Amino acid sequence: MFSSLSIVHLSVLVLAPMAILSVLFLIFVMVRYRREETSPEWIEARQYADAKGLSQEQWLTLSAMLKRFATAGPFEAITYRHEFDRCVRDQMNAIKEMAPREKMGEALREIREALELATVPEGARWSSTLDLEEKQTVKARPVEQDSSPMHEFYIKHVNDAFFYLTPRHSDIMKEMPVGSRHVIHACHPGDARYEVIAEVADARESPAQVVFGHVFEIKRLQARAHERSAYTLPTPVDMFVVPEENAHDPLPWLYNNDPMSQGTGTFMNLSAGGYAAMLHAAPPPNRAYARVTVTLGREDFPPFTVFSRIVGTVALAENRTLVRAAFVDITPRQKEAIERYVQQTLQQEQEDQTAPEGA
């Protein structure tokens, strides 16, 4: 009897302090969180989120992430893209299962868009694959196949957990099992070409789709070699698709064959190396070349036609496509004329910006 009472008393003596400590810790956490949410910086962050139209559910998701992972203040974390990206990275690393990661990725992408942190300005540098844009084309190959050609993919969807690629040719799916690593090249308009090495998180059929986790180590490969300027003139566009056996030396084939299709487009910008243009057509297939007409508005330099290789496409609504292209048979004299045009245009833009108002 005495032994039994001793055990009971001993248990009470041990467990009671533990229970008291647990309650005190819970009170401490609640007070801390309450103090955080009523601090000036949290009030400012909440007001900003409300102004951007975040719902109560979105705010709860966002604030929970910030409390766990933000290294800066909450307002900085929701107004500076790099701070927000850092929180997203840590949040995703804390979730291991595919379905919860996708769900959180969709929720955070909606929050990112509401906070206007989803779009990287043209010319600004990418910092991770979170900056990829839907409807772009990218190229990829397995890491270990250095000499293999890169295959073309279409960015079907991007959320804050994954990016989803649809291959132009579905038979490439057999080279992309879950866990395999791939070199991916993507172009950011107005800036450069980027390279990442990403791992396949999931491979899906019907429709064929490869899911990659985001990569935060991104390599900037190639900056723009030529200055460019705005150039908004219409042009006829003759589209050619070079056979694979002629891809290594396309010009003889281009000079001796008829176009696959003929249409129109509008230049968006121009440089001595190439251009961006809006085509009134669906995205062209792989190995596409366009013959366009460049008009510089000079009496001493008449309009000229030139072949260009399509290096990037973005599908848009209403059957339109934004293309980036590099000239492949431009002459030195034509290149010099474009460079002069670009310099004059940029100089005029600068003068217009510095001119006093009302002048």
C-alpha positions in Angstrom: 0.0 0.0 0.0 2.7 2.4 1.0 4.7 1.5 -2.1 1.6 2.2 -4.3 1.1 5.6 -2.8 4.7 6.4 -3.2 4.5 5.7 -6.9 1.4 7.8 -7.3 2.9 10.7 -5.3 6.1 10.4 -7.3 4.2 10.5 -10.6 2.3 13.6 -9.5 5.6 15.3 -8.4 7.1 14.6 -11.8 4.2 15.2 -14.1 2.7 18.3 -12.5 5.7 20.5 -13.1 5.9 19.2 -16.7 2.2 20.1 -17.2 2.7 23.6 -15.7 5.8 24.2 -18.0 3.8 23.1 -21.1 1.0 25.5 -20.2 3.5 28.3 -19.6 5.2 27.6 -22.9 1.8 27.7 -24.7 1.0 31.0 -23.1 4.4 32.4 -24.0 3.9 31.4 -27.7 0.4 32.8 -27.8 1.6 36.1 -26.3 4.5 36.3 -28.6 2.4 35.7 -31.7 -0.2 38.2 -30.4 2.6 40.7 -29.9 4.0 40.1 -33.3 0.6 40.5 -35.0 0.0 43.8 -33.2 3.5 45.2 -33.8 3.7 48.2 -36.2 5.5 46.2 -38.9 2.9 43.4 -38.9 0.1 46.0 -39.0 1.7 47.6 -42.0 2.1 44.2 -43.7 -1.5 43.3 -43.1 -2.7 46.7 -44.4 -0.6 46.2 -47.5 -2.0 42.7 -48.0 -5.6 44.0 -47.6 -4.9 46.8 -50.1 -3.7 44.1 -52.6 -7.0 42.2 -52.1 -5.7 39.2 -50.2 -8.5 37.1 -48.6 -8.4 36.1 -44.9 -7.5 32.6 -45.9 -4.6 33.9 -48.0 -3.4 36.1 -45.2 -3.3 33.2 -42.8 -1.3 31.2 -45.2 1.1 34.1 -45.9 1.5 35.1 -42.3 2.2 31.5 -41.2 5.0 31.3 -43.8 6.5 34.6 -42.8 6.5 33.7 -39.1 8.4 30.5 -39.8 10.8 31.6 -42.6 11.1 35.4 -43.0 14.6 36.7 -42.2 13.5 40.3 -42.9 10.5 42.1 -41.5 7.1 41.0 -42.8 6.5 44.1 -44.9 9.9 43.7 -46.6 9.1 40.0 -47.3 5.9 40.8 -49.1 7.2 43.7 -51.1 10.6 42.5 -52.3 10.6 39.6 -54.7 13.9 38.1 -53.5 12.8 38.1 -49.8 9.5 36.5 -50.8 11.3 33.9 -52.9 13.5 32.9 -50.0 10.5 32.3 -47.8 8.8 30.2 -50.6 11.9 28.1 -51.0 12.1 27.3 -47.3 8.3 26.7 -47.1 8.5 24.2 -50.0 11.5 22.4 -48.5 9.5 21.8 -45.4 6.8 19.9 -47.3 7.8 16.5 -48.6 4.7 15.0 -50.2 3.8 15.8 -53.8 0.1 16.6 -53.3 0.5 19.0 -50.4 3.4 20.7 -52.2 1.3 21.3 -55.3 -1.6 22.6 -53.2 0.7 25.0 -51.3 2.4 26.0 -54.6 -0.9 27.0 -56.1 -1.9 29.0 -53.0 1.4 30.9 -52.9 1.4 31.6 -56.6 -2.0 33.3 -56.2 -0.7 35.3 -53.3 2.4 36.2 -55.3 0.3 37.4 -58.2 -1.9 39.4 -55.9 1.2 41.1 -54.3 2.5 41.8 -57.9 5.6 39.8 -57.3 5.1 37.4 -60.2 6.5 39.3 -63.2 10.1 40.2 -63.7 10.5 43.4 -65.7 12.0 43.0 -69.1 15.7 43.4 -68.9 15.9 42.6 -65.2 17.7 39.4 -64.2 16.1 36.2 -63.2 17.1 34.7 -59.9 15.4 31.3 -60.0 13.0 29.2 -62.0 10.2 30.9 -60.1 10.7 33.7 -62.7 9.8 31.4 -65.6 6.7 32.5 -67.6 3.9 30.3 -68.9 3.6 29.8 -72.6 7.3 30.2 -73.2 9.4 27.6 -75.0 12.5 26.1 -73.4 15.0 23.5 -74.4 16.2 20.6 -72.3 18.4 17.4 -72.4 19.5 14.9 -69.8 22.5 16.0 -67.8 24.7 13.1 -68.8 24.1 13.5 -72.5 26.4 16.4 -73.3 26.5 15.8 -77.0 22.8 15.2 -77.5 20.6 17.8 -79.1 18.3 19.7 -76.8 14.5 19.0 -77.1 11.9 21.7 -77.2 9.3 22.1 -74.4 6.4 24.4 -73.8 5.9 25.8 -70.3 2.4 24.8 -69.5 2.1 26.0 -66.0 4.2 27.5 -63.2 3.3 27.7 -59.5 5.5 28.3 -56.5 6.2 24.6 -56.0 6.8 23.3 -59.5 7.0 24.2 -63.2 5.3 22.0 -65.8 6.7 21.3 -69.2 4.9 19.8 -72.2 7.3 18.2 -74.8 6.8 19.1 -78.4 7.3 15.4 -79.2 5.9 13.0 -76.5 8.3 10.2 -77.3 11.0 12.1 -75.3 9.1 11.2 -72.1 11.0 7.9 -72.0 14.2 9.8 -71.3 12.6 11.7 -68.4 11.9 9.3 -65.5 11.2 10.6 -62.0 14.5 11.6 -60.3 16.4 12.2 -63.6 18.3 15.5 -63.9 18.1 17.7 -67.0 19.9 20.8 -68.3 17.3 23.4 -69.2 17.8 26.5 -71.3 15.4 29.4 -71.2 15.5 33.0 -72.5 14.4 36.1 -70.7 13.3 38.8 -73.2 15.6 41.8 -73.2 18.1 40.2 -70.8 19.9 36.9 -71.5 19.8 33.1 -71.9 19.8 31.1 -68.7 20.7 27.5 -67.8 19.5 25.5 -64.8 19.8 21.8 -63.8 16.5 20.6 -62.5 15.2 17.2 -61.3 12.0 15.5 -62.5 9.5 15.4 -59.7 6.8 13.7 -61.7 6.2 12.5 -65.2 2.6 12.4 -66.4 0.7 11.0 -69.4 -2.4 12.0 -71.3 -1.4 14.7 -71.9 2.4 14.3 -71.7 3.8 16.5 -69.0 7.0 16.7 -67.0 7.0 18.3 -63.5 10.2 19.9 -62.2 10.8 21.3 -58.7 12.1 24.9 -58.7 15.8 25.6 -58.9 17.4 28.5 -57.0 20.9 28.2 -58.6 20.5 29.7 -62.0 23.3 30.4 -64.5 23.2 33.4 -66.8 24.8 32.3 -70.0 24.6 35.0 -72.6 23.8 38.7 -72.4 22.5 40.6 -75.3 25.4 41.3 -77.7 23.8 44.3 -79.4 21.9 47.3 -78.2 18.3 47.4 -79.3 15.6 49.9 -79.6 11.9 50.0 -80.0 10.9 49.3 -83.6 7.2 49.0 -84.4 6.6 48.5 -88.1 4.7 45.8 -89.9 6.5 43.2 -92.0 5.6 40.3 -94.3 6.7 37.0 -92.6 7.6 34.0 -94.7 8.0 31.0 -92.4 10.4 28.1 -93.3 11.0 24.8 -91.4 14.5 23.4 -92.2 14.7 19.6 -92.4 16.8 18.0 -89.7 19.4 16.9 -92.2 20.0 20.5 -93.3 20.0 22.0 -89.9 23.8 22.2 -89.7 23.9 24.5 -92.7 20.4 25.9 -93.4 21.2 28.8 -95.7 21.5 26.8 -99.0 18.2 25.1 -98.3 16.5 28.4 -97.3 17.6 30.1 -100.6 16.3 27.2 -102.7 13.0 26.3 -101.2 9.5 27.9 -100.8 8.2 29.0 -97.4 5.9 26.7 -95.4 3.5 29.6 -94.8 3.2 33.3 -95.5 1.7 35.8 -93.1 2.3 39.2 -91.4 3.8 40.4 -88.2 4.8 43.6 -86.4 8.3 44.2 -85.1 8.5 45.1 -81.4 12.2 45.9 -81.2 15.3 45.7 -83.4 19.1 45.2 -83.0 21.9 44.3 -85.3 21.7 40.8 -84.0 17.9 40.2 -84.4 14.5 41.3 -83.3 11.3 40.6 -81.4 8.1 40.6 -83.3 4.4 39.8 -82.9 3.2 37.2 -85.4 -0.5 36.9 -86.3 -0.2 33.1 -86.1 0.3 30.1 -83.8 3.9 29.4 -82.6 6.1 28.0 -85.4 7.5 24.4 -85.1 11.1 23.5 -84.2 13.9 24.5 -86.6 11.8 27.4 -87.9 13.2 30.3 -89.8 11.5 33.5 -90.8 12.2 35.8 -93.8 11.3 39.4 -92.9 11.6 42.9 -94.4 13.5 45.6 -92.4 12.7 49.2 -93.2 14.9 51.9 -91.7 13.2 54.9 -93.2 16.4 56.1 -95.0 16.3 57.3 -98.6 19.9 56.1 -99.0 19.1 52.6 -97.6 16.1 50.9 -99.1 14.1 48.2 -97.3 15.8 44.8 -97.3 14.8 41.2 -96.7 16.8 38.9 -94.3 16.5 35.4 -93.0 16.3 34.9 -89.2 16.3 31.8 -86.9 13.4 31.7 -84.4 15.1 31.3 -81.0 12.1 31.8 -78.7 8.4 32.0 -78.7 5.6 33.0 -76.3 2.0 32.0 -77.3 -0.5 34.7 -76.7 -4.3 35.0 -76.9 -6.2 35.5 -80.2 -3.8 33.2 -82.2 -0.8 35.6 -81.8 2.8 34.7 -81.0 5.7 36.8 -79.7 8.9 35.6 -81.3 12.5 36.4 -80.8 14.8 35.8 -83.8 18.5 36.1 -84.7 19.6 37.2 -88.2 21.4 34.5 -90.1 22.4 36.1 -93.4 22.6 39.8 -92.6 25.4 41.6 -94.4 27.9 43.9 -92.7 26.4 46.9 -94.4 22.9 46.0 -93.2 24.2 45.4 -89.7 25.9 48.8 -89.7 22.7 50.5 -90.9 20.7 48.9 -88.1 23.3 49.9 -85.5 23.1 53.5 -86.7 19.3 53.4 -86.6 19.3 52.0 -83.0 21.8 54.6 -81.8 19.8 57.4 -83.3 16.6 56.1 -81.8 18.1 55.6 -78.3 19.6 59.1 -78.5 16.3 60.6 -79.4 14.6 58.8 -76.6 17.1 60.1 -74.1 16.7 63.7 -75.4 12.9 63.3 -75.1 13.2 62.1 -71.5 15.5 65.0 -70.5 13.7 67.7 -72.3 12.0 70.2 -69.9 8.2 69.9 -69.7 6.4 72.2 -72.1 9.4 72.6 -74.3 
